[in-house]
Every structure is written in C-alpha cells, then in structure tokens.
Amino acid sequence: MGPSGSGKTTLMATISHRTKGNFDGELLLNGRPISEEVMIKISGFVPQHDISFDQLTALEHLSLMANLKVSRKTTKIELKEHIDEIISTLGMSKFLNTRIKFLSGGERKKIALAVQLLNNPPILFCDEITTGLDSYSAAHIVNTLKSVARMGKIVICTIHQPASGVFGKFDDVLLLSNGLLAYQGPVTMVHQLFQKFNYECPDMFNEADFVISILNSENEKVKENVKEMCKLTSSDQQMDLNYDLFNNQTQFDPQQLETLETQKPTWPTQFNLVFNRSIKCFARNYKNNLLELGTIWFLGIIISAPFANLQFDTKAVQNWEGFWLIFVINYVFHFSYSAIPLYQVKFAIVHREIHNKVYPLSAYFLSELMIVVFWIMIKMLFYCVFAFWIVGADQSGLQLLAFYLLAFAAYSYGSLLSAYFTYLENTMIFATLYDFLSLPLSGAYLSFMSLPKVIYSLRYFSLFFLGCETASVLFWNRIKSLPCVDVTNCLDSGTAVLRKYGYISSELYSDMMILALVCILANIF
C-alpha cells in the first residue's frame, strides 16, 4: 500500500515477472532464485485495468480460458465442475450470460480473478484490485481473496486507499513511499511504527487514510520522518527475516515444476478455440460491420457517379484515368486506415494472454488472418462491383483478384503500422508522411520517363502506383483501338494510353507479385 506514484504496481510487476523492463537485484522464492518462466507457471496475475474481448459473455470467456489453461487430461465433466465451483465461490451466477461490455467494474474484476484461479496457481498477484469499486464491491472482492488465501494460496495485492473494513482484512502490509520500503509486517502492528514518530491515528478514523496522509504529506518535517521510517525499516536489525529457515526450504526440482506445468491443449485445439472466439466477436459486432459495408458501398457509388457510362473514345481517356486514380486513392485509404485502430485495441489483450502462455502467437495470428481474408473479400466486392458497374468497367476475375491483393496489401500495411507504433498519433504521422511521398508516384502527377532513375525506382514502394498501374493495364490492354474524336494528339489504342501515362503492360504480374509480397511481409513482421 502507498500513495499514487510510490511504486506499488512497478514492484508487483517486477516480482511477478510481468514487467517489460529490466531490474537489478535478486528475486528469490523460498530463498532460491526463480526465473520468469517458472514464476509465470506458478502464479496468476489480475491486472489493474482488466481488458478482454467484451463481445463474449462471462461464461463464454471463462469456458474458453478454462479450455486453454487447464490440462487436456481433464474431462469435460471435471472441467465443468471446476468452473461451477469458481463461479459459486466468486458469486458470479447472476451475470454469467451477460456480455462483458455490459458488466460493472466489480463484475469484471470477478471475471479476471476467476480466470486466474482456473489453473489453481499457488501464488496470486492482484494489482489495484479494489480501484474504481464501491465500498460494498471492494469488501466483497477482498473477502473472496481472503477465502482464496485460506485455501493455502499466497495472495499479494496492491491497494491504494482502502476503507477501514477492507484494510483490516489483510494479514500483512508492505508500505511504500517514493519507491522506498516504509514498513513490512502485520497490519495490526502498523500503528506502533507511527507511534515511534509521535503519529497517533485518531479514534473513529480510517487507519489506512491516516497512513497514506502521513506518507503523502508535503510538510518538510513529516517528509524527514518518513525517510527515517524507511531507513529504520530497511536496516538489518528491523528486518525480522530468518534466512536460515528460507535456505532450509526444499528447492523446487524439475519434477515438481512438471506437476505445476499442466499439459495444455494441442496446437490444433488452441487454434480452434481462439478461432471460434474470433468468429463470435466478429459476428456479434454485426452492427459495426453492416455500417462499414454500407459506408464502403456508398463511397464507391459517390466516387463512380460522376464517371457514369463513360465512353470508349479518346476524349474519355483522361476521365478514365481520373476515375482509376480517385478510386485507388480512396480504396487504399479505406483499407489501410481501417486496420490501424483495430490492432491497437486488440494488442493489449493478446500481448497479455500470449505472455501468460495461454496460447501461442501463431494460433491467434492464423485465426485473425482467416477472418481478415474473408472480410476483405466481402468489402472488396461491395466496393468494386457496384462502382465498376456504374462506370462500365470490366469485372473480370483477374481484375477482382488484383483489387483484392491491393486491399489486402493496404490492410496489412495499416496493421504493420498499428503494431509498430504504441500511440495512434505517431501512427497517423507516419501514415500521412507516407501518403504525401507516395501519392505523387502514382503516375497521374509525374511523367515517369523524365524522372531520375533513383526516384523512378521508388514507385514500387507506392501502393497508389501499384494500384493505378495494375488497374490501368488490365483496363487498357483489352482496348485494341480508340476512335479519335476532335483530338489533335490522338491516342488510338489502349497501348498508347499506357505509354502516355508511363505504365508498362509487361509489369502487370510483377505489380501483383509485389502486392502479394507486401501482404506476406507486413503480416510476418
């Protein structure tokens, strides 16, 4: 316990091996060094800010985690009994069939706690377990943790400023002040330390509030006293620890660790479970999906309406190229920018579950990839078919395949940016910079033949160029002749049009291969 910024969460994350950074010193369990792998095996961690796929119900989420975390040797009947026991212990029966997004903070805390209890860990870490809860919910959660501790488990919590009734339920407390240890020992003995410095908690006053007010005081005299407390507590004379007792403890041997490391489900089972979750979340998000389809359909119509029923003559050449440019630009923008927020929302959940060895990254990646492959195809058809029909463009299989690859490449590029940048602002800055640099290379604004070779070769890094060249080549290659209508410099064939804009017919399949390569590399990295 300690004031905000005293280092509670940092200490908890460090000793539980849930921190991304490095630390100095030793981490011992029963007097023996313990590795990150072993600590994660034998402990559960309830984070301060619970994050989960909120399209699932509480029971679906709990059942999924149970199937992923509990040994595959466990029968379905045993697994159901285990889940029912946890539900009963935590009092979760009232909201089991409610989607997580509709649950209160206290109910979400119970779900997070239930998930960590599924594989029966000997040690349970709970970060800010009562933060954001009303006094009743906080007391109920702490009572539940106390009952878990009575089962023989070690329960370690960080807590900010508990109510008096909640504070008294803990056995021992470790007080922190500015990253230093101010007290370590029984809750009932806290007042003795403060009495040494002439601080007496008033009657009928919350002792936890009193302690925090002292540790967080701005008074210089009080600050000096707190520093003295930290020095006193950290001295060898005051640290009542029996190292001989620790050293005599039996060290964990490999066989003991094997009993803690349950035989998790096979990879195909893990993939099937994660894939089913992805399908449920996607299907239940149908309102947003329908809105997205409606938006992309409407956008396709708006873009193509000014170019309706274009003629196939020399006068219409500029109109056709203008259509392909506007179409490709909006097409790339939509698929790339729509991918950016989705991955940033999911990343925190997936990172935590993978770090906790719930399932491998490959299982999640493949399950999401299959959903994305299907969804991009649906959106591509909604975008292209209606727009091409309005302007009278060809809808051949090769044309649709090329635009599918372009959509997938743009989506993969957006996903790559989302994965590499932590903050959305940085992602948008990079994306905007890329757009400004690659748009001129689309072919509509520059004559490629007049460019230096270095700049000319950069066009392959532009999704706009790859899309425009592919669309133009596929369209104009089938136009063998064009009637010249009052035009001095007549472009009498599709080949002549391509030559004017600097597009090369023989590079069609190279462009499509580059798009496919972008899809593969962006998803790998």
C-alpha positions as CSV (number, residue, x, y, z in Angstrom):
1,M,0.0,0.0,0.0
2,G,1.1,3.5,-0.7
3,P,0.3,6.9,-2.3
4,S,0.0,7.2,-6.1
5,G,3.4,7.0,-7.7
6,S,5.0,5.2,-4.8
7,G,5.9,2.2,-6.9
8,K,3.3,-0.3,-6.0
9,T,2.4,-1.5,-9.5
10,T,6.1,-1.5,-10.5
11,L,7.1,-3.6,-7.6
12,M,4.2,-6.0,-8.2
13,A,5.0,-6.3,-11.9
14,T,8.7,-6.9,-11.1
15,I,8.3,-9.7,-8.5
16,S,5.7,-11.4,-10.7
17,H,7.8,-11.1,-13.8
18,R,5.1,-9.2,-15.6
19,T,7.2,-6.2,-16.4
20,K,8.7,-5.4,-19.8
21,G,11.8,-3.7,-18.4
22,N,14.9,-4.9,-16.7
23,F,15.6,-4.7,-13.0
24,D,18.7,-5.0,-10.7
25,G,18.9,-7.3,-7.8
26,E,17.7,-10.8,-7.0
27,L,14.2,-12.3,-7.0
28,L,14.0,-15.3,-4.6
29,L,11.3,-17.8,-3.8
30,N,12.0,-19.8,-0.6
31,G,15.5,-18.4,-0.7
32,R,16.1,-19.7,-4.2
33,P,16.4,-17.7,-7.5
34,I,13.3,-18.0,-9.6
35,S,13.1,-17.5,-13.4
36,E,10.5,-15.6,-15.3
37,E,9.3,-18.9,-16.9
38,V,8.8,-20.6,-13.5
39,M,7.1,-17.6,-11.9
40,I,4.6,-17.3,-14.7
41,K,3.9,-21.1,-14.4
42,I,3.2,-21.0,-10.7
43,S,1.4,-17.6,-10.4
44,G,-1.7,-15.8,-11.6
45,F,-1.9,-12.1,-12.2
46,V,-5.0,-9.9,-12.0
47,P,-4.2,-6.6,-13.7
48,Q,-5.4,-3.2,-12.5
49,H,-7.2,-2.5,-15.8
50,D,-9.0,-5.6,-16.9
51,I,-9.1,-5.9,-20.7
52,S,-10.9,-8.7,-22.6
53,F,-12.9,-9.3,-25.7
54,D,-16.2,-7.8,-24.5
55,Q,-18.4,-9.3,-27.2
56,L,-18.3,-12.6,-25.2
57,T,-20.5,-13.4,-22.3
58,A,-18.9,-14.0,-18.9
59,L,-19.5,-17.8,-19.1
60,E,-18.1,-18.0,-22.7
61,H,-14.9,-16.2,-21.7
62,L,-14.5,-18.3,-18.6
63,S,-15.1,-21.5,-20.5
64,L,-12.7,-20.5,-23.2
65,M,-9.9,-19.7,-20.7
66,A,-10.6,-22.9,-18.9
67,N,-10.2,-25.0,-22.0
68,L,-6.9,-23.2,-22.9
69,K,-5.4,-23.2,-19.4
70,V,-6.5,-26.4,-17.8
71,S,-4.7,-29.7,-18.5
72,R,-6.0,-31.6,-21.6
73,K,-6.3,-34.7,-19.4
74,T,-9.2,-33.1,-17.5
75,T,-12.5,-34.5,-18.6
76,K,-15.4,-32.2,-19.6
77,I,-17.3,-33.2,-16.5
78,E,-14.4,-32.3,-14.3
79,L,-13.8,-29.1,-16.1
80,K,-17.5,-28.1,-15.7
81,E,-17.4,-28.9,-12.0
82,H,-14.2,-26.8,-11.6
83,I,-15.8,-23.8,-13.4
84,D,-19.0,-24.2,-11.4
85,E,-17.0,-24.2,-8.1
86,I,-15.2,-21.0,-9.1
87,I,-18.5,-19.4,-10.1
88,S,-20.1,-20.3,-6.8
89,T,-17.0,-19.1,-4.8
90,L,-17.0,-15.7,-6.5
91,G,-20.8,-15.3,-6.7
92,M,-20.9,-14.9,-10.5
93,S,-24.1,-16.8,-11.3
94,K,-26.2,-13.6,-11.8
95,F,-24.3,-12.3,-14.8
96,L,-22.9,-15.4,-16.4
97,N,-24.9,-14.9,-19.6
98,T,-24.3,-11.2,-19.9
99,R,-21.8,-9.8,-22.4
100,I,-18.7,-8.5,-20.7
101,K,-19.2,-5.0,-22.2
102,F,-22.4,-4.6,-20.2
103,L,-20.9,-5.6,-16.8
104,S,-19.9,-3.3,-14.0
105,G,-16.3,-2.8,-12.7
106,G,-16.8,-5.2,-9.8
107,E,-18.2,-7.9,-12.0
108,R,-15.3,-7.5,-14.5
109,K,-12.9,-7.8,-11.6
110,K,-14.6,-11.1,-10.6
111,I,-14.2,-12.5,-14.1
112,A,-10.5,-11.5,-14.2
113,L,-10.0,-13.2,-10.8
114,A,-11.9,-16.3,-11.9
115,V,-9.7,-16.7,-15.0
116,Q,-6.5,-16.6,-12.8
117,L,-8.0,-19.2,-10.4
118,L,-8.8,-21.7,-13.2
119,N,-5.4,-23.4,-13.2
120,N,-5.2,-23.3,-9.4
121,P,-1.9,-21.2,-9.0
122,P,0.0,-21.4,-5.6
123,I,0.6,-17.6,-5.9
124,L,-2.0,-14.9,-6.9
125,F,-1.0,-11.3,-7.6
126,C,-3.7,-8.7,-7.7
127,D,-2.9,-5.2,-8.9
128,E,-5.2,-2.4,-7.5
129,I,-7.9,-5.0,-7.1
130,T,-10.4,-2.5,-5.4
131,T,-9.7,0.6,-7.5
132,G,-12.8,2.0,-9.0
133,L,-15.2,-0.1,-7.0
134,D,-17.8,1.0,-4.4
135,S,-17.2,0.0,-0.8
136,Y,-19.5,-3.0,-1.0
137,S,-17.9,-4.4,-4.1
138,A,-14.5,-3.8,-2.7
139,A,-15.3,-5.6,0.5
140,H,-16.8,-8.5,-1.4
141,I,-13.7,-8.9,-3.6
142,V,-11.4,-8.7,-0.6
143,N,-13.5,-11.3,1.3
144,T,-13.2,-13.5,-1.7
145,L,-9.5,-13.2,-1.8
146,K,-9.3,-13.9,1.9
147,S,-11.2,-17.2,1.3
148,V,-8.8,-18.0,-1.5
149,A,-5.9,-17.4,0.9
150,R,-7.5,-19.8,3.4
151,M,-7.1,-22.5,0.7
152,G,-3.4,-22.3,1.2
153,K,-2.5,-19.9,-1.6
154,I,-0.3,-16.8,-1.3
155,V,-2.4,-13.7,-2.2
156,I,-0.5,-10.5,-2.8
157,C,-2.4,-7.3,-3.6
158,T,-1.5,-3.7,-4.3
159,I,-4.1,-1.3,-2.9
160,H,-4.3,2.5,-2.9
161,Q,-6.5,3.7,-0.1
162,P,-8.9,1.0,1.2
163,A,-11.8,1.5,3.5
164,S,-11.2,0.7,7.2
165,G,-13.2,-2.5,6.9
166,V,-11.2,-3.6,3.9
167,F,-7.8,-2.7,5.3
168,G,-8.4,-4.8,8.4
169,K,-9.0,-8.0,6.4
170,F,-5.4,-8.2,5.3
171,D,-2.8,-10.2,7.3
172,D,0.3,-8.3,6.4
173,V,1.1,-5.0,4.8
174,L,4.1,-3.5,3.0
175,L,4.0,0.3,2.9
176,L,5.8,2.2,0.1
177,S,6.8,5.8,-0.1
178,N,8.6,7.1,-3.2
179,G,9.8,3.7,-4.1
180,L,11.2,3.0,-0.6
181,L,10.0,0.5,2.0
182,A,8.5,2.3,5.0
183,Y,7.0,-0.8,6.8
184,Q,6.7,-4.5,6.4
185,G,4.7,-6.6,8.8
186,P,1.3,-7.4,10.3
187,V,-1.5,-4.9,9.7
188,T,-2.2,-4.9,13.4
189,M,1.3,-3.5,14.2
190,V,1.3,-0.6,11.7
191,H,0.3,1.9,14.4
192,Q,3.4,1.0,16.5
193,L,5.8,2.3,13.8
194,F,3.9,5.6,13.5
195,Q,3.7,6.0,17.3
196,K,7.5,5.9,17.4
197,F,7.4,9.2,15.4
198,N,4.6,10.6,17.5
199,Y,1.8,10.0,15.0
200,E,-1.3,8.7,16.6
201,C,-4.4,7.7,14.5
202,P,-7.5,9.5,15.9
203,D,-10.3,7.4,17.2
204,M,-13.0,6.5,14.6
205,F,-10.6,7.5,11.8
206,N,-9.7,5.2,8.9
207,E,-6.2,3.9,9.7
208,A,-5.4,3.4,6.0
209,D,-6.3,7.1,5.3
210,F,-4.2,8.2,8.2
211,V,-1.2,6.2,7.0
212,I,-1.5,7.5,3.4
213,S,-1.8,11.1,4.6
214,I,1.5,10.7,6.5
215,L,3.3,9.0,3.7
216,N,2.0,11.6,1.1
217,S,2.4,14.7,3.3
218,E,4.1,17.8,1.8
219,N,5.2,19.0,5.2
220,E,9.0,19.0,5.3
221,K,9.2,17.7,8.9
222,V,6.8,14.9,8.1
223,K,8.9,14.1,4.9
224,E,12.0,13.8,7.1
225,N,10.2,11.4,9.5
226,V,9.0,9.2,6.6
227,K,12.6,9.0,5.4
228,E,13.7,7.9,8.8
229,M,10.9,5.3,8.8
230,C,12.3,3.9,5.5
231,K,15.9,3.8,6.9
232,L,14.7,2.1,10.1
233,T,12.6,-0.5,8.2
234,S,15.4,-1.3,5.8
235,S,18.1,-1.8,8.5
236,D,19.2,-5.3,9.2
237,Q,18.1,-5.1,12.9
238,Q,14.5,-4.4,11.9
239,M,14.1,-6.9,9.0
240,D,13.0,-9.9,11.0
241,L,13.7,-12.4,8.3
242,N,15.0,-15.9,9.1
243,Y,17.3,-16.6,6.2
244,D,18.3,-20.0,7.6
245,L,14.7,-21.0,7.5
246,F,14.5,-19.9,3.9
247,N,17.7,-21.7,2.9
248,N,16.4,-24.9,4.6
249,Q,13.3,-24.9,2.4
250,T,13.1,-27.6,-0.2
251,Q,14.1,-26.3,-3.6
252,F,11.7,-26.7,-6.5
253,D,13.0,-29.6,-8.5
254,P,12.2,-30.3,-12.2
255,Q,9.6,-33.0,-11.3
256,Q,7.7,-30.6,-9.0
257,L,7.7,-28.0,-11.8
258,E,6.3,-30.5,-14.2
259,T,3.3,-31.0,-11.9
260,L,2.7,-27.3,-12.0
261,E,3.1,-27.2,-15.7
262,T,-0.1,-28.8,-16.9
263,Q,-0.3,-30.5,-20.3
264,K,-2.1,-27.8,-22.2
265,P,-4.2,-28.5,-25.2
266,T,-2.5,-29.3,-28.5
267,W,-2.0,-26.5,-31.1
268,P,-4.9,-27.5,-33.3
269,T,-7.2,-27.4,-30.2
270,Q,-5.8,-24.0,-29.2
271,F,-6.3,-22.7,-32.7
272,N,-9.9,-24.0,-32.9
273,L,-10.7,-22.3,-29.5
274,V,-9.2,-19.0,-30.5
275,F,-10.7,-19.1,-34.0
276,N,-14.2,-19.7,-32.5
277,R,-13.7,-16.7,-30.3
278,S,-12.7,-14.6,-33.3
279,I,-15.8,-15.7,-35.2
280,K,-18.1,-14.9,-32.2
281,C,-16.6,-11.5,-31.7
282,F,-16.9,-10.7,-35.4
283,A,-20.5,-12.0,-35.8
284,R,-21.7,-10.1,-32.7
285,N,-20.1,-6.9,-33.9
286,Y,-22.6,-7.1,-36.8
287,K,-23.9,-3.5,-36.4
288,N,-20.5,-2.0,-37.0
289,N,-19.8,-4.5,-39.8
290,L,-23.0,-3.6,-41.6
291,L,-22.3,0.1,-41.1
292,E,-18.8,-0.4,-42.6
293,L,-20.3,-2.2,-45.6
294,G,-22.9,0.5,-46.1
295,T,-20.2,3.2,-45.9
296,I,-17.9,1.5,-48.4
297,W,-20.8,0.8,-50.7
298,F,-21.9,4.4,-50.5
299,L,-18.3,5.7,-51.0
300,G,-17.9,3.5,-54.1
301,I,-21.1,5.0,-55.6
302,I,-20.2,8.6,-54.8
303,I,-16.8,8.1,-56.4
304,S,-18.1,6.5,-59.5
305,A,-21.3,8.6,-60.1
306,P,-19.5,11.5,-61.8
307,F,-18.0,8.9,-64.2
308,A,-21.2,7.1,-65.0
309,N,-21.4,5.5,-68.5
310,L,-18.0,6.7,-69.8
311,Q,-17.4,6.3,-73.5
312,F,-14.6,4.4,-75.0
313,D,-13.0,7.2,-77.1
314,T,-10.0,9.5,-77.0
315,K,-12.0,12.2,-75.2
316,A,-12.8,9.9,-72.3
317,V,-9.1,8.8,-71.7
318,Q,-8.5,11.5,-69.1
319,N,-11.8,10.7,-67.4
320,W,-11.0,7.0,-67.2
321,E,-7.5,7.7,-65.7
322,G,-9.1,10.2,-63.3
323,F,-11.6,7.5,-62.2
324,W,-8.9,4.9,-61.6
325,L,-6.7,7.4,-59.6
326,I,-9.6,8.6,-57.4
327,F,-10.8,5.1,-56.9
328,V,-7.4,3.6,-56.0
329,I,-6.6,6.5,-53.6
330,N,-9.8,6.1,-51.6
331,Y,-9.5,2.4,-51.8
332,V,-6.0,2.3,-50.3
333,F,-7.0,4.9,-47.7
334,H,-10.0,3.0,-46.5
335,F,-8.3,-0.4,-46.1
336,S,-5.1,0.9,-44.6
337,Y,-6.6,3.4,-42.1
338,S,-9.4,1.0,-41.1
339,A,-6.8,-1.5,-39.9
340,I,-4.9,0.9,-37.6
341,P,-7.3,1.2,-34.7
342,L,-8.4,-2.4,-34.7
343,Y,-5.0,-3.8,-33.9
344,Q,-4.3,-1.2,-31.3
345,V,-7.5,-2.2,-29.4
346,K,-6.7,-5.9,-29.5
347,F,-3.0,-5.7,-29.0
348,A,-3.0,-5.2,-25.2
349,I,-5.3,-8.2,-24.7
350,V,-3.4,-10.5,-27.0
351,H,0.0,-9.5,-25.6
352,R,-1.1,-10.3,-22.1
353,E,-2.5,-13.7,-23.0
354,I,0.5,-14.7,-25.0
355,H,2.9,-13.5,-22.3
356,N,1.0,-15.6,-19.8
357,K,1.4,-18.7,-22.1
358,V,-2.4,-19.0,-22.6
359,Y,-1.9,-19.8,-26.3
360,P,0.9,-19.3,-28.9
361,L,1.0,-16.3,-31.1
362,S,0.7,-18.5,-34.2
363,A,-2.8,-19.7,-33.2
364,Y,-4.1,-16.2,-32.7
365,F,-2.4,-14.9,-35.9
366,L,-3.9,-17.6,-38.1
367,S,-7.3,-17.3,-36.6
368,E,-7.4,-13.5,-37.1
369,L,-5.9,-13.9,-40.6
370,M,-8.7,-16.2,-41.7
371,I,-11.3,-13.6,-40.5
372,V,-9.5,-10.8,-42.3
373,V,-9.2,-12.7,-45.5
374,F,-12.9,-13.3,-45.6
375,W,-13.9,-9.8,-44.5
376,I,-11.6,-8.1,-47.0
377,M,-13.1,-10.1,-49.8
378,I,-16.6,-9.1,-48.8
379,K,-15.7,-5.4,-48.6
380,M,-13.7,-5.5,-51.9
381,L,-16.8,-6.9,-53.7
382,F,-19.1,-4.3,-52.2
383,Y,-16.6,-1.5,-53.2
384,C,-15.7,-2.7,-56.7
385,V,-18.7,-4.5,-58.2
386,F,-21.1,-1.6,-57.9
387,A,-18.6,1.1,-58.8
388,F,-17.3,-0.8,-61.9
389,W,-20.9,-1.5,-63.0
390,I,-21.8,2.3,-62.8
391,V,-18.8,3.4,-64.9
392,G,-19.0,0.3,-67.2
393,A,-15.5,-1.1,-66.3
394,D,-14.6,-4.7,-66.8
395,Q,-15.3,-7.0,-63.9
396,S,-13.1,-10.0,-64.8
397,G,-11.7,-12.4,-62.3
398,L,-8.2,-11.1,-62.8
399,Q,-9.4,-7.5,-62.2
400,L,-11.1,-8.5,-58.9
401,L,-8.1,-10.6,-57.9
402,A,-5.8,-7.6,-58.4
403,F,-8.0,-5.3,-56.3
404,Y,-8.2,-8.0,-53.6
405,L,-4.4,-8.1,-53.4
406,L,-4.4,-4.3,-53.3
407,A,-6.9,-4.3,-50.4
408,F,-5.0,-7.0,-48.5
409,A,-1.7,-5.1,-49.0
410,A,-3.2,-1.9,-47.8
411,Y,-4.8,-3.6,-44.8
412,S,-1.5,-5.4,-44.0
413,Y,0.4,-2.1,-44.2
414,G,-2.1,-0.5,-41.8
415,S,-1.8,-3.4,-39.4
416,L,2.0,-3.2,-39.6
417,L,1.9,0.5,-38.6
418,S,-0.5,-0.3,-35.8
419,A,1.8,-3.0,-34.4
420,Y,5.0,-0.9,-34.5
421,F,3.7,2.3,-33.0
422,T,2.3,2.4,-29.5
423,Y,0.4,5.7,-29.9
424,L,-2.2,6.4,-32.5
425,E,-0.8,9.9,-33.0
426,N,2.6,8.5,-34.1
427,T,1.0,6.0,-36.4
428,M,-1.0,8.8,-38.1
429,I,2.1,11.0,-38.5
430,F,4.0,8.2,-40.3
431,A,1.0,7.3,-42.4
432,T,0.4,10.9,-43.5
433,L,4.1,11.2,-44.4
434,Y,4.0,8.0,-46.5
435,D,0.8,9.2,-48.3
436,F,2.4,12.6,-49.2
437,L,5.5,10.9,-50.5
438,S,3.9,8.1,-52.4
439,L,0.9,9.9,-53.9
440,P,3.0,11.8,-56.5
441,L,4.4,8.5,-57.6
442,S,1.0,7.2,-58.6
443,G,1.6,8.2,-62.2
444,A,-1.1,10.8,-62.5
445,Y,1.1,13.7,-61.4
446,L,4.5,13.0,-62.8
447,S,5.9,11.8,-66.1
448,F,8.0,8.7,-65.1
449,M,10.1,8.9,-68.2
450,S,11.5,12.3,-67.2
451,L,12.4,11.3,-63.6
452,P,15.9,10.3,-62.4
453,K,16.4,6.5,-62.1
454,V,16.6,6.6,-58.3
455,I,13.2,8.3,-58.0
456,Y,11.8,6.3,-60.8
457,S,12.6,3.0,-59.0
458,L,10.9,4.3,-55.8
459,R,7.5,4.0,-57.5
460,Y,7.3,0.3,-56.4
461,F,7.1,1.4,-52.8
462,S,3.9,3.3,-53.5
463,L,0.7,1.3,-53.1
464,F,-1.0,4.1,-55.1
465,F,1.3,3.4,-58.1
466,L,0.9,-0.4,-57.9
467,G,-2.9,0.0,-57.8
468,C,-3.1,2.6,-60.6
469,E,-0.7,0.7,-62.9
470,T,-2.5,-2.6,-62.3
471,A,-5.9,-1.2,-62.9
472,S,-4.8,0.8,-66.0
473,V,-3.0,-2.1,-67.6
474,L,-5.9,-4.5,-67.0
475,F,-8.4,-2.0,-68.4
476,W,-6.5,-0.6,-71.4
477,N,-5.0,-3.8,-72.5
478,R,-8.4,-5.0,-73.8
479,I,-8.9,-1.8,-75.7
480,K,-7.4,-2.5,-79.1
481,S,-8.5,0.7,-80.8
482,L,-9.9,4.1,-79.8
483,P,-11.9,6.4,-82.2
484,C,-10.3,9.8,-82.4
485,V,-12.9,12.5,-81.8
486,D,-11.7,16.0,-82.4
487,V,-8.3,15.4,-80.7
488,T,-5.1,16.6,-82.3
489,N,-2.8,14.1,-80.5
490,C,-4.9,11.0,-80.9
491,L,-4.3,8.1,-78.6
492,D,-5.7,5.4,-80.9
493,S,-5.3,2.4,-78.6
494,G,-5.0,1.2,-75.0
495,T,-1.3,0.7,-75.5
496,A,-0.9,4.3,-76.5
497,V,-2.7,5.4,-73.4
498,L,-0.5,3.3,-71.1
499,R,2.6,4.7,-72.9
500,K,1.4,8.3,-72.2
501,Y,1.0,7.7,-68.5
502,G,4.2,5.7,-68.1
503,Y,2.5,2.4,-67.3
504,I,4.1,-0.8,-68.6
505,S,1.9,-3.8,-69.6
506,S,4.6,-6.3,-69.0
507,E,4.8,-5.3,-65.4
508,L,1.3,-6.3,-64.5
509,Y,2.2,-9.6,-62.9
510,S,5.2,-8.1,-61.3
511,D,3.0,-5.5,-59.6
512,M,0.6,-8.2,-58.4
513,M,3.5,-10.2,-57.0
514,I,4.8,-7.1,-55.2
515,L,1.3,-6.6,-53.7
516,A,1.3,-10.2,-52.6
517,L,4.8,-9.8,-51.1
518,V,3.6,-6.8,-49.2
519,C,0.8,-8.9,-47.7
520,I,3.1,-11.6,-46.6
521,L,6.0,-9.4,-45.2
522,A,3.7,-7.0,-43.4
523,N,1.9,-9.8,-41.6
524,I,5.2,-11.6,-40.8
525,F,6.9,-8.5,-39.3
